[in-house]
């Protein structure tokens, strides 16, 4: 009987004594309920924690800015105006459009009246004078423009492609293919010289249409069937 009582006391003492790893039964249950680090890693599928990459936003390109044009402060001095002729392509035997680019040397912006009295242009070939705005003044338009130093103002002048005479008649000869000089200037300004080439016009393509001649009796010939 005494031995049985001692065995019961020892069993009850073991149930009430904490476990050897320092955790109580409640703490052990809580530890078992929490997922382990290896279990969490395994849930990701590759054994490592996934990181969310931040999207990089490309900077928006700045919109092109329009240059601020200088405001004219008064009329231009003719000696301050530069007239530069430009021509990309010209064919002999036809009317040619010449572009004059106007700009100033000193003034930032000013107003200038274009007319045959304030602007002159001529076309030469060596010592030979081919065409002149003094003989054909109506080729120079009359208008008021704003001339700036930073940005050129364009003006179109039409050359007939022919020689000019005192009457600016249309009976003169065409300028032949070759090299010419276009010289333009404002009144009291320095002239600007541009060398250009008049190319030969393309040869016309002649298409000949052959009309079948009728038979003596005026009837069309019919082919006989074989056999």
C-alpha atoms as one frame of an Amber mdcrd trajectory, in Angstrom:
protein
   0.000   0.000   0.000   2.796   2.385   0.884   4.505   1.628  -2.481   1.344
   2.344  -4.406   0.884   5.709  -2.669   4.464   6.749  -3.470   3.985   5.896
  -7.140   0.904   8.142  -7.363   2.738  11.050  -5.694   5.677  10.790  -8.139
   3.316  10.709 -11.153   1.418  13.786 -10.029   4.707  15.645  -9.428   5.879
  14.941 -12.998   2.658  16.345 -14.449   3.027  19.566 -12.471   6.793  20.062
 -13.173   7.792  22.204 -16.299   9.352  20.344 -19.284  13.122  20.081 -19.666
  13.344  22.630 -22.618  12.037  25.488 -20.480   8.566  25.693 -22.073   5.289
  25.114 -20.337   2.662  22.933 -22.002   0.704  26.041 -22.983   3.821  27.622
 -24.498   4.543  24.418 -26.369   1.040  24.444 -27.852   1.455  28.086 -28.909
   4.836  27.292 -30.499   3.304  24.370 -32.382   0.490  26.602 -33.636   2.910
  29.220 -35.093   4.373  28.370 -38.534   8.104  27.840 -38.637  10.467  29.915
 -40.750  11.048  26.950 -43.057   7.303  26.508 -43.472   6.863  30.177 -44.426
   9.704  29.964 -46.874   8.264  26.828 -48.356   4.951  28.606 -48.919   6.667
  30.989 -51.311   7.654  28.096 -53.547  11.351  28.998 -53.983  12.587  29.017
 -50.374  13.063  32.802 -50.343  10.801  35.694 -49.580   9.409  37.502 -52.630
  10.070  41.203 -52.962   7.821  43.542 -54.893   9.772  45.523 -57.489   8.907
  49.174 -57.790   8.110  50.343 -61.294  10.399  53.043 -62.560   8.547  55.905
 -64.192  10.282  57.408 -67.208  10.548  61.180 -67.060   8.143  62.961 -69.372
  10.049  64.783 -72.138   9.755  68.517 -71.951   7.607  70.126 -74.627   9.544
  72.203 -77.188   9.446  75.852 -76.356   8.575  78.437 -78.993  11.228  81.147
 -79.221  10.042  84.556 -78.133  10.146  86.924 -81.090  11.598  90.357 -80.568
   9.097  93.209 -80.846   9.955  95.906 -83.399  10.899  99.204 -81.843  10.716
 101.360 -84.980  11.561 101.505 -88.701  14.677  99.758 -90.005  17.644 101.599
 -91.365  18.086 100.371 -94.946  21.817 100.023 -94.379  21.055  97.580 -91.510
  18.940  95.230 -93.661  20.618  92.175 -95.207  18.954  90.571 -98.247  20.134
  86.985 -98.915  18.751  85.172-102.003  18.104  81.406-101.801  17.214  78.947
-104.544  17.055  75.158-104.282  16.343  74.102-107.857  15.865  75.899-111.150
  15.061  74.640-114.641  15.787  76.617-117.773  12.821  77.489-119.933  10.338
  78.138-117.103   9.432  80.720-114.447  11.606  80.547-111.329  10.686  81.494
-107.741  13.566  83.082-105.827  13.286  83.425-102.041  14.858  86.454-100.393
  15.605  86.132 -96.655  15.623  89.467 -94.853  17.477  90.023 -91.578  19.162
  92.837 -89.667  22.765  93.253 -88.603  22.321  95.318 -85.423  18.651  95.965
 -84.569  16.833  93.158 -82.763  13.585  93.880 -84.653  12.249  96.692 -86.812
   9.702  97.381 -89.558  10.710  97.840 -93.177   8.738  98.655 -96.306   9.691
  96.409 -99.193   9.292  97.997-102.632  11.169  98.371-105.941  12.581 101.620
-104.479  14.035  99.984-101.337  15.176  96.586-102.709  17.018  95.649-105.871
  17.912  92.320-107.464  19.724  91.351-110.628  20.870  88.168-112.371  24.136
  88.012-114.253  26.250  85.504-116.151  29.845  86.659-116.095  29.879  90.219
-117.508  26.477  89.689-119.124  23.444  91.225-117.393  20.558  88.782-117.796
  17.718  90.249-115.703  17.210  93.241-113.403  14.425  94.376-111.090  15.099
  97.923-112.271  13.792  96.880-115.681  11.044  94.664-114.189  10.041  96.505
-110.975   6.691  94.702-110.648   8.572  91.522-109.716   9.361  93.091-106.312
   6.216  93.078-104.111   5.339  96.162-102.100   4.556  95.380 -98.455   5.564
  96.211 -94.889   7.395  93.444 -93.035   9.050  92.917 -89.667  12.768  92.217
 -89.960  14.618  90.544 -87.067  18.236  89.753 -86.347  17.659  86.233 -84.934
  15.086  84.907 -87.432  14.960  85.765 -91.129  11.822  87.010 -92.887  11.196
  85.328 -96.243  10.020  87.142 -99.356   9.280  85.544-102.747  10.321  87.126
-106.053   9.345  85.554-109.392  11.798  85.642-112.271  10.343  84.935-115.688
  13.398  82.865-116.587  14.050  85.204-119.536  16.271  88.148-120.219  14.854
  91.547-119.320  14.731  94.685-121.440  13.702  98.265-120.749  10.038  97.409
-121.331  10.226  94.092-119.398   8.601  92.494-122.414   7.914  88.804-122.885
   9.613  88.743-126.283  13.140  88.236-124.968  15.098  84.991-125.020  15.073
  82.346-122.323  18.132  82.088-120.124  20.097  79.045-121.233  21.192  76.207
-118.943  24.336  77.081-117.025  25.577  78.960-113.973  24.281  82.387-112.944
  24.682  84.838-110.081  21.751  86.316-108.171  22.721  89.588-106.478  20.295
  91.291-104.072  20.591  94.248-101.714  18.600  96.789 -99.752  18.967 100.462
-100.571  22.356 101.599 -99.212  22.974  98.036 -97.973  25.719  95.586 -98.895
  24.807  93.214-101.768  24.658  89.428-101.293  25.726  87.138-104.147  24.412
  83.600-104.728  25.599  81.311-107.531  22.920  79.018-108.971  22.634  76.563
-111.838  19.870  76.378-114.401  19.495  72.755-115.419  18.225  71.462-118.723
  14.515  70.720-118.870  13.603  67.026-119.107  13.087  65.710-122.589   9.439
  65.233-123.477   8.295  61.657-123.919   6.625  61.213-127.311   4.083  58.408
-127.510   3.158  57.248-131.015  -0.214  55.594-131.484  -0.455  53.270-134.497
  -3.879  53.229-136.129  -4.606  50.136-138.251  -5.274  51.011-141.884  -8.621
  49.897-143.334  -8.902  47.437-146.208  -9.649  48.772-149.717 -13.323  47.934
-149.364 -13.500  49.579-145.953 -14.185  46.308-144.157 -12.107  44.759-141.430
 -10.186  41.631-142.280 -11.354  38.453-140.579  -9.095  35.511-140.028 -10.233
  32.221-141.531 -10.673  29.366-139.103  -8.208  26.517-139.394  -9.362  23.370
-141.214
